[in-house]
Amino acid sequence: MAAVVDVTEQECTTTPAAGAAAPVALTAQERRLRLWLKFWAASFALEIGLYLWWSWGGPAASHAFAVNSGAKDFTFLVLAMLVIADVRRFERLMTVVVLGHLAITVCLAALLVTGATATNFPATPASVLGVAPFAVPSGWRVPVWLAAAVLATANLAWLHVTARRSRLHLRYLHPTQFETLVAVAETVVADPRVSPAEVATAVDAYWAGFNGRGKRRARLALSALYAWPLLSLPPHPPFAVMDAEGRRAFLERRFLQSRLWCASIARPAIRFCIQMAYMGYYSRVETHADTGYVPFSEREDTDVPPKPHSTLKALDPTTTVADLEAGVVIVGTGAAGGLLAHELVERGHDVLMLERGDFVDPSTFTENEMEMYSRLYSDGAIQLSRDFGFQVLQGRCVGGSTVVNNAVCFDLPREVLAAWNDDGAGLPDSLEDSFRAVRRLMRVRRQDLAPMSMGVERVAATIKALGLRVPPSRAGVVDANIADCAGCGYCNMGCAYGKKLSMLDLVLPDAQRTADYRRGHDPSYSGRLRILPTCEVTRVERYGFGSRRVGGVRCLVGADRRELRVKAGTVVVAAGAIASSRLLQRSHIGGAGVGLGLCANLATFMVGDFAEELRGYEGLQIAHYVEPPHATGYVLETWFDPVVITALSMPGWLEDHQHNMSRYAHMMCMGVLVGTDRRPSNRVHRLPSISGAQYSFRPSGAERTRLAKALQEAGTILLEAGAERVMPATFRYREFTRADQLGELEDLLRQRANRSLQTAHPQGGNRMSADPARGVVDPSCRVHGYDNLYVCDASVFPTAVTVNPQLTVMAMAHHAATHPAGLGSLA
């Protein structure tokens, strides 16, 4: 029971903020618990007296039942009196009281289900005393007792949970889940600089900091880990109740070493729990001394630029209560939506953009990773597949993923465009004109002058020495829509300095400013741009059955999720591969093909550990690339992240993970992108799972082979660059010191539970095809069967593009906005 004692001691001396002493006074919820328990204690005492009376005066067949029931209520009475005497010392006994009442409820429900409604229960407590007019008929006694048991159980459970949550200052997690996370943190970090309770409190605040359907997976995973030891053979105590040695042994046997089929099901959820502990621990500034991480504002000889305020104007979701109307409604404000808005406003259209996320002024961006992930990402950057095995990173704010991506711009490979058109996409040669137009608008440039870490310079020199820049391969510094990069390394958590020319920083403010100016100086100009944030579109409204037109959308707006209707002459869905498919599915638009064929650029990485400090977190996050011939199916990029997101994916567990994090400043990463094909099993689901997951995704055998080859090449580059060892991001920890050992990677990746995969580039689901029987949208991005409904984002891609898709998404939006048979024909 050491774990329980440790948690309690930490609770009594720590607040969630900064370790200050907790107040001695009981919380309001604890006082409420004690007050209600006095009532329940009185009821238990009354029931004991009635059962004793019944055992003397009732039917002989009921005497044993009455004695046992009296003993049960006597136990409840003793437990309640102990909690009343000292709520904080004995409050855990409430778990026994609640479980006891739950057991009574379940047994009574079983009787009712089996039809056993006639019992020798007393008709009413009063009837035992001889007062019969209010007696309950025999056939109704079980239902009445069951209803009473349900009410008692619910009330006691509510009192118990709310009192415990208030004591622990919890905002989202259940107390049992919190204690499980405390136990995890205590197990996976040795000699911590931050207490496990503070780690768990930080994670609880993180989950409470944003809205998202996927949040419930945190609770689900922690509850599964709490109960998993109970299901073992032989059974063990719940994880949070085990002592430290028992928890450690459980993780090593059941999590790290087990090859049972059941372990492969539970392992991703348990891994998720461990990652939450790492996130909470390494987010604290006290741990920077162990990792060598230095925030941008504290680096030597750093000239921190000022934080410009956004000039973008957004509607206030708290005051928007009346229905709205616009010529064109765009769902989503990311790469596609922003580019569409710019082009349509330029042509004089009245555009209203609806964004599920918040409008976050870049001047409020901070160096706190957990805060920024919760404010800017969908599901707080933890958007997982149904089996917890695949992660999708997507922005959820005005500006979408352009606010949190690396701004890397690749043209669409000619081979991919040819394959799409061979498959019936019907895209014209003029698409190249759209790429050129977007490059000019986004000010895309080669990042030769951007600050680079020593690790990037090492890798770049090695790429040149290995001859990887020789055609047909390509290599070099990336192109990106970044101007005068400050080198903070915070691209993925929002650039606070206005250097990344995102939709939030450049395109939308320019479009809005231009529209406002022209409206004031040109009477014939009717264009305008309005943006409504914190607005979740729930349905696209059709005029009627069989109609070829839509009339607008239904939304839930603001924190209170008020229902709002938006009328539109034209609707464009540009919410991303997953959200766009879900919206069409909820609206019963697009047919059975919607959501099928979800694809992605699979992302993983190889970490190299060097003898000297490279400080890879300084400078441009993605700086150099290697693009082999397209047939290889992968791209390599130098890459490094701030410390928290690195901790979530750092190879190794327990001591290995902690040792590797201590080498953080000595490391350099090579990221790997592998494009996937269209497969029906990878899909967006019409109904989310119990955990809130909305999609399923697993790579094929051929894609795993490409991953292995790409990782092998990345490992070779890092070793040639001087790394003493390289480590792939696999579940089973491996490190390699020689290039000839890297051939083992394919076997390592063959096991599904071994792979740690994610993507920031989900694609597909609403396939583009000129043939309505084979696709959801036509070559102009118009939904087949509709005159004024479009889908324009990466979801229309027939397959993944392999390279970073941002430029292709924007070029496709430019193409759709100017297509003479589509949006380009709007009056």
N, C-alpha and C positions, 0 to 999 in steps of 0.2 A: 504493500500500500504506500510505498515511498513516494510514488508519483503524485498521489492525492495530497499528501502532506506538503510536498514541495509547492504544488500549485497554490494551496491555501495560504502558505506563508508568503508567497510572492504577491498574491492578491491583497493581503493585508498591509503590505508595505509599498505598493506601487499603484500609481494611477496610470492611465493610458498615455498621458501626455509626456511626462518627463521623469517619472520615478518619484514624485513627491509623495509624502505620507498621506494615506487615505484618511478621511474623516472617521471619527469613532462612531458618530451617530448612525443609527440605522437609516437606510433609504426608505422612501415612502412605500415602495413595493414590499420591503421587508416588514414594515409595520403593518401593512395590509395583510400580509401572510399570517402574522401572529394574531391579528384580530379575528380573521376568518377561522383560524385553527381553534380558537376558543369556542366558536360556534360548533365546529365539527367535533371537538372533544366532548362538548355537552351532548351532541347527538349520539356519539359512540357510547357514552355513559348511559344514556336513556335506552339505547338498543340492548346494552348488556342487561339492564334491569328487566326489560320486556322479554328477552330470550330466557332469562332465569325463571321468570313468572310462567312463561310458556312451557318450560321443561317440567314445571310442577303441575300446571293445570291444563295443558294441551293434550292432544292425542298421544298415546304411548309410542306410536310409530315415529313421532316427531321429536322425541326427547333427545336422541343422539344428535340430530341436526341442530336443535336449539343449543345444546351444550357446545358443539363445535363452532357455531356462529357466535356465541357469546365469547369464546376464546379468541376468535378472529377479531371481534371488535375491541376486546381487551388489549390485544396487541396494537391495534391502531391507536387506541387511547394512550398507551404508554409512549408510543413514538411521537404522537402529537404533543403530549405534555413535555417531552424532552425538547422539541423544537420551540415550543412556546417559552420554555425556560431560557434557552440560549439559541436564538435563530442562527447566528453565524457559526456556532460550533457544531450544531446538530442539524443544520438545514439539509444536509445530504440524506438524512433519514426520510425526507419527503419522497425520495425516489422509491423507497420501499412501500410507502403509503399509496403512491400513485399506481405502482405496478400491481399492488394487491387489489385495488379497486378495478384496474384494467382486467385482471384475471377473472374477477366476479362478473364483469360486463361480458367478457368473451364466453364464459360458461352459460350465462343466462341467454345470450344470443344463440348459442348452440342448441339449447333446449327449445327455443322458439322456432328455429329453423327445422328441427326434427319433429315439430308438432306437439311437443310435450308441454302443453299449456295448463293442464290440470295438476295442481300440486297441493300438498298439505301445508303450504305457507299460511300464516294467519291472514284472514281477510283484510284486516287493517290492524295497526298496533292497538287501536282502541278495542277491537273485538276480543283481544286477549283479556281485557279487563271486563268483558261482558257487555260492552256497548255495541250492539250489532247493527243499528239502522244504516250506518255508513259502510257496511262491509262491501268489499270488491268481489264480484262474482269469480268463481274458481277459474274459469277460462281466461280471465283478464289479469290474473295475479302475476304471471311471468312477464307479460308486456309492461305492467306497471312497475314491477321491481327493476326490469331492464331499463326503463326510462329514468328511474331514480338513480340507478347505478351509472348510467351515461352522464347525467348531470353532475353527479358527485365526482366522477373521474375527470370530466372536463374542467370543473372548477378547481380541483386540487392540482391538476397539471398546470393550469394557467397560473395559479398562485405560485407554484414551485418555480416555473420557468421564468416568470417576470421578476421574481425576487432574486433569483440567481443572476439573471442578465443585468439587473441594476447593480448588484454587488460587483460584477466584473466589468461594468461600464460597457457592455456589449451593444453594438448597433445593428448587427446583422446575424452573426452566428448564434446557434443554440449553445447553451453552456457545455453540453457534452461534446459538441464539435470543437468548441474553444479548448477544452481540456485535452482533447485528442491532439490538437495542433500544438499546444504547449508541450505535450509528451514527444511529438515528432521533433520539434525544435531542440528539445533537450537531448534527443538521441542522435541527431545528425550533425550537431555542432559541438565539438569538444572545447572546453575552456572558453566559453563565449564571452565576448565583451558586452553583450546585451542579454538580459535575462530572457528565458523562454517565454515568460508571460508577456513581456513587452513585445516580443516578436509576434506572438499571436494577436495581441491587441492592435498592432500595426496592420496586420492582414485583415482583421475584422473591420477596421476603419476603411481600408482599401475597398473591400467588397461593398461596404455601405455607401461609398462615394459615387456610385453611378447606377443607372438603371439598365437592365438587360435581362433577357430571358435566360441566358446561359449562367446567370449567377448561382442558380440553384445547384449547379454541378459541384460547387465548392462544398455545400452542405452534404450533398449526396456522397461525394468522395470521402469526406471526413467521417460521416456516419458509417460508411462501408469499412473503413479502416478500424473504427472503434469496435465494430462487431466481428470483424474477420477472425480474430483469435478464438472467439467462441465457437466457430465452425470448424476449427482445426481438430485433428485427431492426434493425440488426446486434446480435449478442449482446454483453452487457456483463459485467464481473466481478460476482460476487455482491454484494448490497447492502452487506454488512458490510465488504467488501474494497475497495470504491470509495473514492476520495479524496473529500474534502468537496464539492468542486465537482461531481464526477460524481454524487454522491448528490442534491445539490440539483437538478441538471439533470434527473435521472431523475424525481424527484417532480413537478417542474413539467411535464414533457412527458407522462409516462405516467399520472400521478395527477390533477393539477389540470386539464390541458388536453385529454387524449385523449378522443375520443368513440367509440372502437372498442368493439365489443360485448364483447371480452374484458376491457377496462378496467372495464366496468360490473360484471363478475363479481368481479374482484380488488379493486376500489376499496373496498368496505365492509371487507374484511379489512385492507387497508393503512390505512384510516382508523382502524380499531380499534388498530393498532400505534401510530399517532401519538397517539391518545387515551391509550394506556398511558404514553407518554413524558410527556405533559402531567400525567397523574395523579401520576406519580412525582416530577416537578419541583415542581409547586405544592403538594405535600403537605409540603414542607420549610419550616420556619419562616424560613429565610434569604430566601425569596422574598416574604414578607409586605411588606417595604419597597417592592417593585416594584408590588404590587397595592393597597396601602392597607388590606389586611385586618387586623383586630385581633380575636383570639380573645376570647370573652366574659370570661374571667377577667382579661384585661389592659385592658379598656375603662375609661376614666375614669369616676368617679362611679358605679361599678357595685357593687351589693350582691349578691354571689354567694350564693344560698341554700345551705343545707347539702344534702348528698346523703343522702336517707333510704335505709336498707336495706330490701330487700323482706321482707315477712312471709310470703311464699308459701313453702310447703314442697314440694320435689320429690323424687321417688325418685332414688337414686343409680344412674346407668346402669352404673357400674363394678362394682357389687356385686349388681345385679339379674340373677340367673342362672337362677332357677327360673321355670317357666311361671306366668302370672298369670291371674286370673279376675275378672270384674266384671259387674254387671248391664247396664250400658251402657258401651260403648267408643266414644270419640270420637277420630277421627283428625284432628288439627289443633287448635291452641289459639288461633286468631285470632279475628276478629270474630264469625264464626258459631259456632265451637266453644266459645269462652268464654261467649257468651250462652246457648247450649244447656246447658252445664254448670251455669251459675248457676240456670237454671230447673228443670232436672231434679233437682239436689241439693236445691233448695227443696222439691220434691215428695217427697223421701225416697228418691231412687234412689242406688245405688252406682255412681259414675261414675269411669272411668279414662280419662285423656286421654293420647294418644300424640303426641309432637312430634318431628319430624325434626331440628329445630334444638336448640341448647343452652339451658339455663336461665342467663340472664345477669342478675346482680343489677344494678339500675340504679345502685347506688352505685359500680359499677366502670366506668360509662360515662365516656369521656374526650372531649377536644376533638380527638383525632386522627381525622380523617375516614376514612382508609384502614383504620385498625384497626376502627372501628365498622362500616364497610360489610362487612368480612370476617367480623365476629362476628355481625351481625344480619340480613344479607340473603342471599337465595337466590343461589347462584353469585356471591357477593361483589358484588351489584348489577349484574352483567354477564350477565344472562340473555337471550341473543340468539336470534332466529329462525334458520332454516337458512341464509338468505342474508345473515346479519349485518346486515340492514337494519332490524330492528325490535327494540326492547329492552323487556323486561318487568321492572319493579321489584317485588319481593315480599319480605316479611319471612320470615326463617327462624330463629325463636327462640321461646321460650315467650312467648305473647302475639301472635305472628304479625305481620302488617303493622300492627296497631294500635300497635305499639311504635315504628314508623318512619314512620308517615304523619303528615299534618297535622291529623288529628282533625276535619276539616271535616264537618259534618252537614247534608245536604239531605234533605228528604222526597222520596219517589218522585213524579215528575211524574204528574199524573192522566192525561195523554195516554198515557204509557208503560204505566201499569197497564191502561188501557182497551185499548190495542193488544195487550198480552199476553193479556188475557181474550178478545178477539176472535179471537186465534190459538189459543185452547183451553186457556190456563193454568188457568183455573178458580179464581182467587184470590177470596176473599170480601171483602165490604165491611168485615168485622171486622179486616182488615189495618190499618186506621187506628188501631184500639185498640192494636195491637202497636207502632206507631210512637210513640204517646203513652207507652206503658209503657217503651220503651227510652229515650226522652228523659229520663224521670224517673230511671231506673236509672243512666244514663251522665252525669247532671248536665249535659246539653247546655245551653249558654247563649250568648247573643250576646256577642261578644268586644269590646264597646265600650271596656272599660277596659284592654285588653291594650296593651303598648307597640307603637307603630307607627313605622316609619322615616319620614324626611322624604319619601322617594319615594312611600310609600303615601299620605301626606297630600296630596301634589301630585295624584296620580292620582284620589283620592277627590273632591277639589274639582272636577276636570275632568269626571268622570262626572256630578256634579250639574249643572255648568254646561251640559253637552251635553244634558241632559234624559233621560239613559238610565235614570233611576229612575222614569219615568212609566209606569204600566200601559199595555199588557200586559207591558212589560219590568219586570224587578225588578233592584234593585242595592242594595248596602249592605254592612255589616260581616258577616262570616260567623258562623254558629253553629258551635260546636265543643265537644267534651267536654274542655275545658281550664279549669282553675281557677287564677286569680291568675298568669297567664303572666309569667315572668321576663324574656322578651324576648331569650333567648340566640340564637335563630335556628337551633337544632339539632333541630327537630322530626323531620327525616328521618334523623337519626343517633342517635335515642334521647334522651328527656328524662331527664337525670340528677337532676332536682330535684323529681320527683313531681308536676309541674304538669299533665302530660297524663294524663288518667284512662283509661289503656289497660286491656286485659285483664290485663296484667302488674301494673299499679299498683293497680287498683281492683277489677275484677269477680272475678277468680279468687281473690285473697286474701280478699275478703269472703265468697265462697261457701264457701271452705275453712274459714275461721274460724267462720262460722255453723254449718256442719255439725258441726265438732268440738264446739262448745258444745252444740248440741242433742243430740248423741249422749251427752254426759255428763249431761244433765238430763232427757231424755225417753226412757224405755225403749222406747217404741213406734217411735222414729225410727231408721231404718237407713241414712240417707243419708251419704255421704262422698265426698270428692273427692281423687283421687290423680293425679299428673302424672308421666309418665316421659319425660324429654327424651332427646335424642340417640338417638331410636328411629325408624328408618325402616320404615314398614309396607310390605311387599312384596307381600302378597296377602290378599284376603279369602277365607276358607275357607267353602265350601258343605258342607252335610251329605252331599250326594250328587247324582248326576245326576237332574235333574227335581225336586229338592227346592225348596220355597219358603222355606227358612230357611237362614241362615248360622250358623256355629258360633263364629266368632271371626276372628282375623287372625294372620298370620305377620309377624315383625319381624326386623330386624337392629339390635342394640343396642350402643351404646358405640363407642369408637374402634376396637376390635378386631372390631366387627360380628358379635357372637355372635347365633346364631339363637335366637329366642324365640317361643313360641306364647302367645297371649292368648285365652282362652275368653270368650265374651260372650253374654248373652241378647239384646242388640240392638247393632248396629253402626251408627254414624253417620259418614259420610265428610265431613269439612269441611276439606279440605286446600288449597282454592283451585282456581281454574278449570283450571289446567294439571295440578297434582299429583293432584287428584281424578279427572280423566279418565284419567290414566296408571294409577292404581291399579285402576280398574274394568277397563281394557283388559288389564292384566296378570292380573287375576282372571277374565277371560272372562265378565264380567257386564255386562249392560245392552244388549247387542246392537251392531249396526253403527252406531247413532247416537251412541255415546259418542265424545266428542272432536270431533264435527262442529259447525260453526257457531260456532267461537271468535270472540268479539267483544270490543270494548274501548272505552274512552274514549281515542281518540287524543290524545296530548299533544304539543304543541310550544309555542313561545313567540316573542315579539317583545321584543328588547332595546332600550331607549332610553338614549342617552348624554346626560347633562346637563352644563352648564358647571360647576355647583357639586357638591361632595361630598354625596351623599344617604345614604351608608352603609346601603344597602338590606339588608345582612346583619344589621342590628340590628332586633330586634322580631319580631313574629309573622310567620312565613314566608308563609302565605296569609292575607290580612287582609280584602280587599274582593273582591266579585264583581259581575259583570254577567250576568244571565240574560235574554236576549231571549226573545220568544215561542218556544215549543217547536219550531215548524215550522222555525226557522232551524237547529236541530240542533247548537248549540254553546253553551258557557258560557265567560266570560272571568273570570280571577282574577288579582289582584296576587300576585306570587310572587318570592322571591329565595332563593338557596342559599348555603351556605358556599363557600369559594374553590375547593376541589378539584373538587366535582361541577359547579360552574360552568365550570371549565376544560375539562371533558370535552365540554361542549356549546356553549361560547362560539363565536359565528360567526367565520369567518375561518381562514386557515391561515398558517403561517410568520410573516412580519412582521405581517400583519393580525391574526392571533391574539395575538401578543405585545403589539402596541399596544393591542388591545382589553382584554387582561388588565391592562394598566397603567392603564386607565380603570375598573377594576372598582368602585372606591368611588364613582364618578360615575354608576353605572348603575341602572336599574330595569327589571323584567321584567313583562310581562303574559303569563300562561299561558293556553293555549287548550285546551279539552276538546271533542272532537267525537265523538259517539256513533256506533258503526258498526252495521250490520245483520248479520243472520245469513247467511253464505255458506259453502257446503260446502268451498271451497278454503282457507278459513281454519280450521285444525284442529290438534288435538293428535295427534301420530303415535304409532302403537303401538310403533314402534321408533325410538330416537333416531338422529340422523345420525352420521357419523363424527366430527363435532366435538362431539357430545354434545347438540346442539340437539334439543328435543322438540316444537317446534311450527313451523307456517308461518303467516305473516300478511302480507297486502298490502291496502291500502285500495282501495276502488273509485273510479271516476271521480267519482261524486256526492260521496263523502266527501272527495276531494281538493278539490273545488269549495267545500265547506263550510269546509275548512281555510283555503283562500285568503281567503274572505270574513271568517272570524273573525280571521285575522292582519291583514287590512286594517283591521278595526275596532280591533284592539289597537294597531296602528301609529298610527292617527288619534288615539286617546286619548293616547298617549305624546307625539306631536308637539304636540298642543294643550296638554299639561301642561308644555311647555317643553323637550322633548328636542331637541337639535341635529341628531340623526340617529337612525334606528331601523334595526335589523338583524334579519332573520328567521333562524331556525336552519336554513339550507339549506346544502347542500354547496358550491355555487357562491356565493361570497361576494358579497353585495349590501348596500348601505346606501342608505337613502332619507332625503331631507331635506324632502320636501314630501308632503302627503297625496295629491295628484293623481298621484304616481308609484306608489302602492301597487297600482294596477290590474295591474301586471306580475306580481304574485305568483302568479296562476293559471298563467301560462305557466311560471314558475319551478318550481312544484310538479308540473307535468305529468310531468317526467322523474323516473323512479323513483330514480335514483342521486342526485338532488338533495335528496331528502327525508330529514330527520333526525327520526324519530318514535319515541316510546316510550309506555309506559303504566304507571301504577301501579294500574290498574283493569282487569285482565283479567276477562272475563265469558263466560258461555256454555260450550257443550261438552256439557252434560248437560241438555238442554232440558226444562223443565217443561210437561207437557200432560196433560190428563185422558184423552187417547186414547193407549193403549200403543203404537199404530203410529206415533205422531208424536213421542213424547217418551221420555225416560229415567226421569223421576220423575213422580209424580202430584201433585195440589195440596197434599198433606200432606208432600211431599218424600220419600215412600217410593219406592224403586226398583220399577218395574213388574215383577211376577212374583215378588216377595219379600215375606214378612210382617214381617221384622225387620231390613231393611237400608234405610238412608236416605242421601241425599246432600243436604247443606244448606250451601250457600255460593253465591258468585256464579256458579258454573258452571251453576246451574239457570235463570239468567235467559234468556229467549228472545231478547232483544236487549240491547244496551248501554243504560244508563239516562241517559247524557250527563252528568248531575251526579255529584259525588263519591258513590260507592255505599255508603260504610261504613254509614250509617244504614239503608239498605235491606237490606243483608246481615244486620244485627243484628235488624231487624224481621222478616225472613223466618225467622230462627232462632227468635225468640220465637213466631211463628205456628206453626212446625213443632212446637215443644215443647209447645204448648197445643192443638194440633189434636185434636179429639175422635176422629177416625178414624185418628190417627197416634200420635206419641209421647205425646200427651196421654192416650191410653187405656192406657198401661202401668200395670200394677198396682204 
